[in-house]
Amino acid sequence: MIFKHREVSGVRFLALTHLALLTVFSAGRLVLFLFNWKRLVAHEDHSALVFLHGLRHDVMTACILLVIPTFLLFLIPKRWQGPQNAILKTYLLLVAMAVIFMEIASVPFLAEFDSRPNDLFINYLAYPHEVGSMIFAQYKLALLCVVIVLSATIFVFTRYVKARTIVTNKSLFLRLSFLCGVLILQFMGVRSSLGHRPANLSDIAFSNSHLVNEVTKNATYTLGYTIYSRQRHSTDIGLYGELPTDEAIDLVRSRLSIENSVGDMPFLRQEETHFPRDRPLNLVVILEESLGSQFVASFGGQPGLTPYLDALSQEGHAFQNLYATGIRSVRGMEAVVAGFLPVPGESVVKRTKAQSGFFTVAQLLKPLKYESSFIYGGERRFDNMGHWYLGNGFDLIIDEKDFDDPIFRGIWGVCDEDLFNKAHEYFQTCHAKSQPFVSIVFTTSFHTPFEFPSGRIADDDLPANLRAVKYADYALGAFFEKAKSADYFEDTVFLVIADHDARVFGRDLVPIEHFKVPGLIIGPNVTPHQDQRLLSQPDATATALDFIGISLEHPILGRSVFSAQNDVAFMQYHDAYALMTSEQVAIVLPGDQPKTFDRTDQGLQPGPQNIGLERDLLAFIHTASYLYENRLHRLRGTH
């Protein structure tokens, strides 16, 4: 490919580059639109708006990316034109590669996570080996597209720019005049609003459909905004709306039916057990990776995938209307292990102020001489889990390095059979020493790319993810078969609960149907019951602690089902928050006003404003942030 050598003015060069960026963004949006056409059909009246609002978003992004070239073009004298051209061309090649890469990456990322690259995308970059192996195993076509397109970009770009010399006027006055004019245009483009506030992602989110809004965005701006907001959202809680702290705490206490508290910790209170025992029971929490209710027939999901869990659900207290607080494992951990609710930005599992002295079930039971453990088939370093557990009361972590000669080792660690075998051995050892124990057992097999040992389940034609569900269920069933014949079984309460659903996606701003997770308590004196009450993950933890048979003082942001009924669930979906009752849902995005929706069989429908519910939603957001920032989610005597 040969290009004739030409000189091009700085203004023309900026205009052509701006147009090229808009073309790439629009092409990426068109690809996503076509790939998700069937899901977007319900919003076909928005088709044109997707591209119009998207163009506005693209102009903002292109103007931001071209600020540096603008200064380079008009401030550097013409006698330095050679170095100036070299720097400009290198910068723009890197920008072009980054923009194209992000648009290509959006296709598999949205298919997997129902979102443009976001906070999760950044978090995964910290684990290149695991993520690289997963991408190579499952996304070979996307990887090939990246290599081909980026290679073609480099080939064409280097030959095109080599044949172009960017020239600017010798006159300093004219260069400064052009600089001022271009900067004014760029400022208007970045601001993209004539109102008193500049446009942001809330202005792009014009639809009540999460998917429509995600397709409307471009990946470069979305990822950049995520990096910026990770810190800002953790400190500027006012992005979701203002509310006095005292009022927020009172509203949350009322919603959670918490009447009394201890000292300066607004949620620390004494909870009397409904099942008193002379000797409290052990507690084992089995945190099932990604096993949403959609996969479990006994919890309203697809039949035939989880026969063992279906059978177990008839033997214990089953939570039929239980909702996760988030869409990541660390959110499930903070909810189940710490009884906490999601704060904006990073999970408290990775936050500095929660690395010690933060409430967990291990800290709660330590004064009663319980030995506490976190048993995980992967590496403890993932998502900072090891540091968080050890810093907050756990005595022991068993992770991948502690499994000798495992049955199967995959990208994310050993298989669930290995995990449960190790847990079973540990529980037997504790019981033989008359050592009470509390343990968190976190599974891994139901995780992309869905690796597990062969010969365990029927080799049918199900897709890989559903076969992984069947294997996870098989491993769980095999564990309980052994546990029931072990001496420790009659002295132990088991809470089986999912951390979150798999592939949380949907048409609504918050797809609440994909937050529904199975929860089940099995143990001595646990009467089989199908509980239909609306619950959140911290409620399940509070109920399991109730069953161990001792009154406890704790700050869990939830109540036992045998105490006052809450009928409320709090959820975080990327930057959005939702507070749900049996009939309505209030949802808020940063920089936007809360909205009320009615729950219907067809999903969420805009409903009459429920000011009380919307205010309670803000109260939950402010309260969780206040408790974290002021280290008030703790026990007395911990710091």
C-alpha positions in Angstrom: 0.0 0.0 0.0 1.6 3.3 -1.2 0.6 6.8 -0.2 1.9 9.9 -1.9 3.8 12.3 0.3 1.7 15.3 1.3 1.8 18.1 3.7 -1.3 18.6 5.9 -2.2 21.5 8.1 -2.6 21.1 11.8 -6.3 22.0 11.9 -7.0 19.6 9.0 -5.0 16.9 10.7 -7.0 17.3 14.0 -10.3 17.3 12.1 -9.4 14.1 10.2 -8.2 12.4 13.3 -11.4 13.4 15.1 -13.5 12.0 12.3 -11.5 8.7 12.3 -12.1 8.3 16.0 -15.8 8.9 15.6 -15.8 6.3 12.8 -14.2 3.6 15.0 -16.5 4.3 18.0 -19.6 4.2 15.7 -18.4 1.0 14.0 -17.9 -0.6 17.4 -21.4 0.4 18.5 -22.9 -0.9 15.3 -21.2 -4.3 15.9 -22.6 -4.5 19.4 -26.0 -3.4 18.2 -26.1 -6.2 15.6 -24.7 -8.8 18.0 -27.4 -7.9 20.6 -30.2 -7.3 18.1 -32.6 -9.9 19.5 -32.4 -8.4 23.0 -32.7 -4.9 21.7 -35.8 -5.6 19.7 -38.0 -4.8 22.6 -36.5 -1.3 22.5 -36.5 -0.8 18.7 -38.0 2.6 19.1 -34.7 3.6 20.7 -32.6 2.4 17.8 -31.9 5.8 16.3 -31.3 7.3 19.8 -28.7 4.8 20.5 -26.5 6.2 17.7 -27.5 9.8 18.3 -26.7 9.7 22.0 -23.7 7.6 21.2 -22.3 10.2 18.8 -22.5 12.8 21.6 -20.5 10.4 23.8 -18.0 9.9 21.0 -17.5 13.6 20.4 -16.8 14.1 24.1 -14.2 11.2 24.1 -12.5 12.3 20.9 -12.2 15.9 22.1 -10.5 14.6 25.3 -8.1 12.4 23.4 -7.1 15.3 21.1 -6.2 17.9 23.8 -2.6 16.8 24.0 -2.1 16.8 20.2 -3.7 20.3 20.1 -1.1 21.8 22.4 1.7 20.0 20.6 0.6 21.3 17.3 0.2 24.9 18.1 2.8 25.6 20.9 5.9 23.9 19.4 7.7 26.2 16.9 8.0 25.1 13.3 11.8 24.6 13.6 11.1 21.7 15.8 8.6 20.2 13.3 10.5 16.9 13.0 10.4 15.9 16.7 6.9 17.3 16.9 5.7 15.1 14.1 7.3 12.0 15.6 5.7 12.6 19.0 2.3 13.3 17.5 2.4 10.2 15.3 3.5 7.9 18.1 0.8 9.3 20.4 -1.9 8.8 17.8 -0.8 5.3 17.0 -1.1 4.3 20.6 -4.5 6.0 20.9 -5.7 4.3 17.7 -4.6 0.9 19.0 -6.1 1.4 22.4 -9.5 2.6 21.0 -9.7 -0.2 18.5 -8.7 -2.8 21.2 -11.3 -1.5 23.6 -14.1 -1.7 21.0 -13.2 -5.2 20.1 -12.9 -6.2 23.7 -16.4 -4.8 24.3 -18.0 -7.6 22.3 -17.0 -10.6 24.4 -17.0 -8.6 27.6 -20.6 -7.4 27.1 -21.6 -11.0 26.2 -20.1 -12.3 29.5 -20.9 -9.4 31.9 -23.6 -7.4 30.1 -21.5 -4.3 30.3 -18.9 -2.3 28.6 -15.4 -2.8 30.1 -15.7 -1.5 33.6 -14.3 -1.9 37.1 -14.3 -5.7 36.7 -12.1 -5.3 33.6 -9.6 -3.3 35.6 -9.6 -5.8 38.5 -8.9 -8.7 36.2 -5.8 -7.0 34.8 -4.1 -7.7 38.2 -4.2 -11.4 37.4 -2.6 -11.8 34.0 -1.9 -15.5 34.2 -5.4 -16.6 35.2 -7.1 -14.2 32.9 -4.8 -14.8 30.0 -5.4 -18.5 30.3 -9.1 -18.0 30.4 -9.1 -15.7 27.4 -7.1 -18.2 25.4 -9.3 -21.1 26.4 -12.7 -19.4 25.7 -12.2 -16.4 23.4 -9.8 -17.5 20.7 -11.8 -15.9 17.9 -11.9 -12.5 19.7 -8.1 -12.8 20.3 -7.5 -13.5 16.7 -9.6 -10.5 15.7 -7.6 -8.3 18.0 -4.3 -9.5 16.5 -5.5 -9.1 12.9 -7.1 -5.7 13.3 -4.3 -4.2 15.4 -1.7 -5.6 13.0 -3.6 -4.0 10.1 -3.9 -0.8 12.0 -0.2 -0.6 12.6 0.6 -1.5 8.9 -1.8 1.1 7.4 -1.1 3.8 10.0 2.7 3.7 9.7 2.6 3.9 5.9 0.0 6.7 5.9 1.6 8.9 8.5 5.0 8.3 7.0 3.7 10.0 3.9 2.3 12.9 5.8 4.0 15.9 7.3 2.0 18.0 9.7 2.8 21.7 9.3 1.8 24.7 11.4 2.1 28.4 10.7 5.4 30.1 11.5 3.6 33.1 13.1 3.2 32.7 16.9 0.2 35.0 16.9 -1.6 32.8 14.3 -0.7 29.6 16.1 -2.0 30.9 19.4 -5.2 32.1 17.7 -5.7 28.6 16.2 -5.0 27.1 19.6 -7.6 29.2 21.4 -10.2 28.5 18.7 -9.6 24.8 18.7 -9.5 24.6 22.5 -12.9 26.4 22.7 -14.4 23.9 20.3 -12.9 21.0 22.3 -14.1 22.5 25.6 -17.6 22.7 24.1 -17.3 19.1 22.9 -16.1 17.7 26.2 -18.7 19.6 28.1 -21.4 18.6 25.6 -24.0 20.7 27.5 -25.2 24.3 27.7 -26.6 23.7 31.2 -24.8 24.5 34.4 -23.3 21.0 34.6 -21.3 19.2 31.9 -22.6 16.0 30.4 -21.6 12.6 31.9 -22.6 9.0 31.7 -25.9 9.8 33.3 -26.8 11.8 30.3 -25.9 8.9 28.0 -28.1 6.6 30.1 -31.3 7.8 28.4 -33.2 4.5 28.5 -34.7 2.4 31.3 -32.9 -0.6 29.6 -29.4 -1.3 30.9 -28.4 -3.0 27.7 -29.5 0.0 25.5 -27.4 2.3 27.7 -24.3 0.1 27.5 -24.5 -0.2 23.7 -24.8 3.6 23.6 -21.5 4.2 25.4 -18.1 3.7 23.9 -15.5 1.6 25.7 -12.7 4.1 25.9 -14.7 6.8 27.8 -16.4 4.1 30.0 -13.1 2.6 31.1 -11.6 6.0 31.7 -14.5 7.1 33.7 -14.3 3.9 35.8 -10.7 4.6 36.7 -11.6 8.2 37.6 -14.7 7.2 39.6 -13.1 4.4 41.6 -11.6 6.9 43.9 -14.2 9.7 43.6 -17.2 7.5 44.3 -15.6 6.2 47.5 -15.3 9.8 48.8 -18.0 11.8 47.1 -21.1 9.8 48.2 -23.1 12.9 47.2 -23.1 11.8 43.6 -26.1 9.7 44.5 -27.9 12.5 46.4 -27.6 14.3 49.6 -29.0 13.0 52.9 -28.0 13.9 56.5 -26.2 11.0 58.2 -28.4 10.8 61.3 -31.5 10.6 59.1 -29.9 8.0 56.9 -29.1 5.8 59.8 -32.5 6.1 61.3 -34.2 5.2 58.0 -32.0 2.1 57.6 -32.6 1.0 61.2 -36.3 1.4 60.7 -36.2 -0.7 57.4 -34.1 -3.4 59.1 -36.2 -3.4 62.3 -33.2 -2.6 64.5 -34.3 -0.8 67.6 -31.4 -0.7 70.0 -27.7 -0.3 69.6 -24.6 -0.2 71.7 -22.4 2.9 72.1 -21.3 4.8 69.1 -21.9 1.9 66.7 -25.4 2.4 65.3 -26.0 -1.2 64.3 -24.2 -3.1 67.1 -26.9 -4.8 69.2 -27.7 -7.9 71.2 -29.6 -10.6 69.2 -31.2 -13.2 71.3 -31.2 -16.7 69.8 -34.5 -18.5 69.2 -32.8 -21.9 69.6 -30.8 -21.8 72.9 -28.3 -24.6 73.5 -25.9 -25.4 76.3 -23.1 -25.9 73.7 -23.3 -23.8 70.6 -23.0 -25.5 67.2 -20.2 -25.2 64.6 -20.9 -23.1 61.6 -19.9 -23.9 58.0 -20.8 -21.5 55.2 -20.5 -23.0 51.7 -20.2 -20.1 49.3 -21.1 -21.4 45.8 -19.5 -19.5 43.0 -22.0 -17.9 40.6 -24.8 -20.5 41.3 -27.8 -18.3 40.8 -31.4 -19.5 41.4 -31.8 -19.7 37.6 -29.8 -23.0 37.7 -31.6 -24.6 40.6 -35.0 -26.2 40.0 -36.0 -26.2 43.7 -35.4 -22.4 43.8 -37.4 -21.7 40.6 -34.7 -22.4 38.1 -34.0 -24.8 35.2 -34.9 -28.5 36.0 -32.4 -31.3 35.9 -29.1 -29.5 36.7 -28.9 -29.7 40.5 -30.5 -32.9 41.7 -28.4 -33.0 44.9 -29.1 -29.4 45.9 -32.8 -29.9 45.1 -32.9 -32.9 47.4 -31.0 -31.0 50.2 -33.5 -28.1 49.9 -36.2 -30.4 51.2 -34.2 -31.2 54.3 -33.5 -27.7 55.6 -34.7 -24.1 55.8 -34.7 -23.0 52.2 -34.8 -19.2 51.4 -36.9 -19.1 48.2 -36.8 -15.3 47.8 -33.2 -14.5 48.6 -31.2 -11.8 46.8 -27.5 -11.2 46.4 -26.2 -7.7 47.2 -23.9 -7.5 44.1 -22.5 -9.3 41.1 -19.0 -10.2 42.2 -17.6 -12.7 44.6 -16.1 -10.1 46.9 -19.6 -8.5 47.2 -21.0 -11.9 48.2 -18.2 -12.3 50.8 -18.7 -8.9 52.4 -22.5 -9.7 52.6 -22.3 -13.3 53.9 -19.0 -13.3 55.9 -19.3 -9.7 57.2 -23.0 -9.0 57.0 -22.2 -5.8 55.2 -23.7 -3.9 52.2 -22.0 -2.7 49.1 -20.3 0.8 49.1 -19.6 2.7 45.9 -16.4 1.8 44.3 -14.3 -1.2 45.5 -15.6 -3.8 47.8 -14.5 -3.5 51.4 -12.6 -6.8 50.9 -10.1 -4.6 49.0 -10.5 -1.3 50.9 -7.8 -0.1 53.3 -10.1 0.7 56.2 -11.5 -2.8 56.2 -8.3 -4.8 56.4 -8.4 -5.1 60.2 -11.0 -4.7 62.9 -13.8 -5.1 60.4 -16.6 -7.4 61.6 -16.7 -11.0 60.4 -18.3 -14.2 61.7 -14.8 -15.3 62.7 -14.3 -12.3 65.0 -17.8 -12.8 66.4 -17.1 -16.4 67.5 -13.5 -16.0 68.5 -14.3 -15.1 72.1 -16.2 -18.4 72.3 -12.9 -20.3 71.3 -14.0 -21.1 67.8 -11.3 -21.9 65.3 -11.9 -20.1 62.1 -10.9 -21.0 58.6 -11.3 -19.9 54.9 -11.0 -22.9 52.6 -10.5 -22.1 48.9 -9.4 -24.0 45.9 -7.7 -21.1 44.3 -4.9 -18.7 45.4 -5.5 -16.6 48.5 -4.0 -13.5 46.8 -6.9 -13.3 44.3 -9.1 -10.2 45.1 -7.0 -9.6 48.3 -9.0 -12.4 50.0 -6.1 -13.8 52.0 -5.2 -10.4 53.6 -8.8 -9.5 54.4 -9.6 -12.8 56.0 -6.5 -13.0 58.1 -6.8 -9.4 59.1 -10.3 -9.8 60.3 -10.3 -12.7 62.7 -9.6 -15.8 60.6 -7.0 -18.2 62.1 -6.3 -20.3 59.0 -6.4 -20.1 55.2 -6.3 -23.3 53.2 -5.7 -22.4 49.5 -4.4 -24.0 46.3 -0.9 -24.6 47.5 -2.2 -26.8 50.4 -3.7 -29.4 48.1 -1.4 -32.3 47.5 -2.0 -34.5 44.4 -5.4 -33.0 43.6 -8.0 -34.8 41.4 -8.1 -31.9 39.0 -6.4 -28.5 38.7 -7.8 -25.8 36.4 -7.1 -22.2 35.7 -8.8 -20.9 38.8 -7.5 -23.7 41.2 -8.4 -27.2 42.2 -11.9 -28.6 41.6 -14.7 -28.6 44.0 -14.2 -32.3 44.9 -10.7 -31.5 46.1 -12.1 -28.5 48.0 -14.8 -30.5 49.8 -12.4 -33.4 50.5 -10.0 -31.0 52.2 -12.8 -29.3 54.1 -14.2 -32.7 55.3 -10.8 -33.7 56.6 -10.3 -30.4 58.4 -13.8 -30.6 60.1 -13.1 -34.2 61.2 -9.8 -33.1 62.7 -11.4 -30.2 64.6 -14.2 -32.4 65.9 -11.7 -35.1 67.1 -10.1 -32.4 69.3 -13.5 -31.1 70.5 -12.6 -27.9 68.8 -15.6 -25.7 67.8 -15.1 -24.2 64.3 -16.5 -21.7 61.9 -15.4 -22.1 58.3 -16.0 -20.4 54.9 -15.7 -22.8 52.0 -15.6 -21.1 48.7 -16.0 -23.1 45.5 -14.4 -22.5 42.0 -15.6 -25.0 39.5 -18.5 -23.0 38.2 -16.4 -20.3 36.7 -15.3 -19.5 33.2 -13.9 -21.5 31.4 -15.8 -24.2 33.3 -13.1 -26.8 33.9 -13.7 -29.9 35.9 -12.7 -33.6 36.0 -14.3 -36.0 33.5 -16.4 -39.0 34.3 -18.4 -37.3 37.1 -21.6 -36.3 35.3 -23.5 -37.5 32.2 -21.6 -36.5 29.1 -24.6 -34.9 27.4 -25.0 -32.1 24.9 -25.4 -29.3 27.4 -23.3 -26.2 27.0 -20.1 -26.0 29.1 -21.6 -23.7 31.7 -24.5 -26.0 32.4 -22.3 -29.0 32.6 -20.2 -27.1 35.2 -23.4 -26.4 37.2 -24.1 -30.2 37.2 -20.5 -30.9 38.3 -20.7 -28.3 41.1 -23.9 -29.9 42.3 -22.3 -33.4 42.1 -19.4 -32.3 44.3 -21.7 -30.6 46.8 -23.9 -33.8 47.0 -20.8 -36.0 47.5 -19.6 -33.8 50.3 -22.9 -33.9 52.2 -23.1 -37.7 51.7 -19.8 -38.0 53.5 -20.6 -35.3 56.1 -23.9 -36.9 57.1 -21.9 -40.0 58.2 -19.3 -38.0 60.0 -19.4 -37.3 63.8 -19.2 -33.5 63.2 -22.5 -33.4 61.2 -24.8 -33.4 64.2 -22.8 -30.6 65.8 -22.8 -28.3 62.8 -25.1 -25.7 61.1 -24.5 -25.5 57.3 -25.4 -22.5 55.3 -25.3 -23.2 51.5 -25.5 -19.9 49.6 -24.4 -18.5 46.3 -22.2 -15.4 46.2 -24.0 -14.0 43.1 -25.6 -15.2 39.9 -23.7 -16.0 36.7 -23.7 -13.5 33.8 -26.0 -10.9 35.4 -27.7 -9.2 32.5 -31.1 -8.0 31.4 -33.1 -5.2 29.9 -33.7 -3.3 33.2 -31.4 -0.7 34.8 -30.9 -3.3 37.5 -31.9 -6.8 36.3 -33.2 -8.0 39.7 -34.2 -11.4 38.4 -30.5 -12.2 38.1 -29.8 -11.3 41.7 -31.9 -14.1 43.1 -29.7 -16.8 44.6 -30.4 -20.1 46.5 -29.9 -20.2 50.2 -30.3 -23.2 52.5 -29.6 -24.0 56.2 -29.2 -27.6 57.3 -28.4 -28.7 60.8 -29.7 -30.1 64.1 -33.2 -29.0 64.9 -33.5 -27.1 61.6 -37.1 -27.9 60.5 -37.6 -28.3 56.8 -39.3 -25.1 55.5 -39.7 -23.3 52.2 -39.4 -19.6 53.3 -41.0 -17.2 50.8 -40.1 -14.0 52.6 -38.0 -11.4 50.7 -34.5 -11.5 52.1 -30.9 -10.3 51.5 -27.7 -12.2 52.0 -26.9 -10.7 55.4 -30.3 -12.0 56.6 -29.2 -15.5 55.7 -26.0 -15.1 57.8 -28.0 -13.7 60.7 -30.4 -16.7 60.5 -27.5 -19.2 60.4 -26.0 -17.6 63.5 -29.4 -17.8 65.2 -29.4 -21.6 64.6 -26.1 -22.2 66.3 -27.9 -21.6 69.6 -26.3 -18.7 71.4 -27.3 -15.0 71.8 -24.7 -12.8 70.2 -23.8 -9.1 70.0 -23.1 -8.1 66.3 -23.6 -5.3 63.8 -24.9 -7.4 60.8 -27.0 -5.3 58.4 -29.7 -8.0 58.4 -32.0 -9.9 60.7 -32.7 -13.5 61.4 -36.0 -14.7 59.8 -37.2 -15.6 63.3 -36.9 -11.9 64.3 -38.8 -9.0 62.8 -39.4 -9.3 59.1 -37.6 -6.8 56.9 -39.2 -7.4 53.4 -36.4 -5.5 51.7 -33.3 -6.2 49.6 -30.5 -3.8 48.7 -28.5 -4.4 45.5 -25.6 -2.9 43.6 -25.2 -3.3 39.8 -22.1 -1.6 38.6 -22.7 2.1 39.5 -26.4 1.6 40.0 -28.1 0.9 43.3 -31.5 -0.6 44.0 -33.7 -1.0 47.0 -36.5 -3.6 46.5 -39.7 -4.4 48.4 -42.2 -7.1 47.4 -44.0 -4.7 45.0 -41.6 -1.9 44.0 -37.9 -1.1 43.3 -36.2 2.3 43.7 -33.1 2.7 41.5 -30.5 5.4 41.4 -27.4 6.1 39.2 -24.6 8.5 40.1 -25.5 12.1 39.1 -29.1 11.2 38.5 -32.4 11.3 40.5 -33.8 8.1 42.0 -36.6 6.4 40.0 -39.4 4.1 41.2 -40.4 1.0 39.3 -43.2 -1.5 39.8 -42.3 -5.2 39.8 -44.3 -7.1 37.2 -44.1 -10.4 35.3 -42.7 -8.5 32.4 -39.9 -7.0 34.4 -39.6 -3.5 35.9 -42.1 -0.9 34.7 -41.9 2.8 35.5 -44.3 3.4 38.4 -45.6 6.3 40.5 -42.9 7.9 42.5 -42.4 6.4 46.0 -40.6 9.2 47.8 -40.2 7.1 50.9 -38.6 4.2 49.1 -36.3 6.4 47.1 -35.2 8.2 50.3 -34.6 4.9 52.0 -32.4 3.8 49.0 -30.2 6.9 49.5 -30.2 6.1 53.2 -28.7 2.7 52.6 -26.0 4.1 50.3 -25.0 6.8 52.7 -25.2 4.5 55.8 -23.0 1.8 54.3 -20.4 4.4 53.3 -20.5 6.1 56.7 -20.0 2.9 58.5 -17.0 2.0 56.4 -15.4 5.4 56.4 -15.7 5.7 60.2 -14.8 2.1 61.0 -18.2 1.5 62.7 -18.9 -2.0 61.4 -17.1 -3.7 64.1 -17.4 -5.3 67.5 -16.6 -3.7 70.8 -12.9 -3.8 71.6 -11.8 -4.1 68.0 -10.1 -1.3 66.0 
